[in-house]
Amino acid sequence: MSRQWVGQLAHYRRHRNDEHRDALIDEALRYTGFHLESVLANCPYWSEVPLARRAAVLLFLVDRGVVVRTVRDGQVAFEVDSDAESWLFAQPALAPYLVPMLDLITSLRSALPRRAHYKPR
């Protein structure tokens, strides 16, 4: 997965400590599995895609700077850049996946307000 990281996450690819890269991947797996599952399950493409693939695409977007990993109240969140759709439309290689990518961006945006109301005990 990390071989394709050439932007924001490139340093994880060259990192000497595999635990840091593995922790980042685990965060993406948890986020796509817990916080995006209910929304993505209703999307024809994402409902058929394994969790690992969802996390890989999320981290691809983080690497390209379209999504930013943040920490809010001690919880990891992934926030979409305001120009995400423009960036997607400008990527000819992603044209066949435009609708699923837009669905993922929409689900990421909808997850943040739900998480803002959630307070861990």
C-alpha positions in Angstrom: 0.0 0.0 0.0 2.7 2.5 1.0 4.6 2.1 -2.3 2.0 4.4 -3.9 2.6 7.2 -1.4 4.5 9.9 -3.1 3.0 13.0 -1.4 2.1 13.8 2.2 2.7 10.2 3.3 5.9 9.6 1.4 8.0 9.8 4.6 6.1 6.8 6.0 7.3 4.7 3.0 10.9 5.5 3.9 10.4 5.4 7.6 12.7 3.0 9.5 10.0 2.2 12.0 7.3 0.0 10.5 5.1 0.5 13.6 4.4 4.1 12.6 3.2 3.1 9.1 1.2 0.2 10.5 -0.5 2.5 13.1 -1.5 4.9 10.3 -3.0 2.0 8.3 -4.8 0.7 11.4 -6.3 4.2 12.0 -7.6 4.3 8.4 -9.0 0.8 8.7 -10.8 1.7 12.0 -12.1 5.0 10.5 -13.5 3.4 7.3 -14.9 0.5 9.3 -16.5 2.3 12.2 -17.3 5.8 11.0 -17.9 5.3 7.3 -19.4 1.8 7.1 -23.1 2.8 7.4 -22.8 5.4 4.6 -20.6 3.4 2.3 -22.8 0.3 2.7 -25.4 2.1 0.7 -23.1 2.9 -2.2 -23.1 0.2 -5.0 -19.3 0.3 -5.5 -18.2 0.6 -1.8 -20.6 -2.0 -0.5 -18.7 -4.6 -2.5 -15.2 -3.4 -1.7 -13.2 -4.9 1.2 -12.3 -2.8 4.1 -8.6 -2.8 3.3 -9.3 -1.3 -0.1 -11.4 1.4 1.4 -8.6 2.3 3.8 -6.1 2.2 1.0 -8.1 4.7 -1.0 -8.6 6.9 2.0 -4.8 7.0 2.6 -4.3 7.7 -1.1 -6.4 10.8 -0.7 -4.5 11.7 2.4 -1.2 11.3 0.5 -2.4 13.6 -2.3 -3.5 16.2 0.2 -7.2 16.0 -0.6 -8.0 14.6 2.8 -6.2 15.7 6.0 -5.8 13.4 9.1 -6.6 15.4 12.2 -7.1 14.7 15.9 -10.2 16.1 17.6 -10.7 15.6 21.3 -8.2 12.8 21.2 -10.0 11.1 18.3 -8.5 10.6 14.8 -10.6 12.2 12.0 -10.2 12.6 8.3 -11.3 15.9 6.9 -11.9 16.6 3.3 -10.3 19.7 1.6 -12.8 22.2 0.2 -11.4 21.7 -3.3 -11.6 17.9 -3.2 -14.1 17.7 -6.0 -12.1 20.0 -8.3 -9.0 17.9 -7.7 -10.9 14.7 -8.6 -12.3 16.1 -11.8 -8.7 17.2 -12.8 -7.4 13.6 -12.5 -8.0 11.8 -15.8 -6.7 8.5 -14.4 -9.5 8.5 -11.8 -12.3 9.2 -14.3 -13.6 5.6 -14.2 -13.8 5.8 -10.4 -15.3 9.4 -10.2 -18.7 8.4 -8.8 -17.2 6.1 -6.1 -14.6 8.7 -5.2 -17.3 11.4 -4.9 -19.3 9.0 -2.7 -16.3 8.5 -0.4 -15.7 12.2 -0.1 -19.4 12.8 0.7 -19.3 10.1 3.4 -16.2 11.6 4.9 -17.9 15.0 5.1 -21.0 13.5 6.6 -19.0 11.6 9.2 -17.5 14.7 10.9 -20.8 16.2 12.1 -21.8 12.8 13.6 -18.5 12.6 15.4 -18.8 16.1 16.8 -21.8 14.9 18.8 -20.0 11.8 20.0 -18.2 12.2 23.3 -16.3 9.2 24.6 -17.0 8.2 28.2 
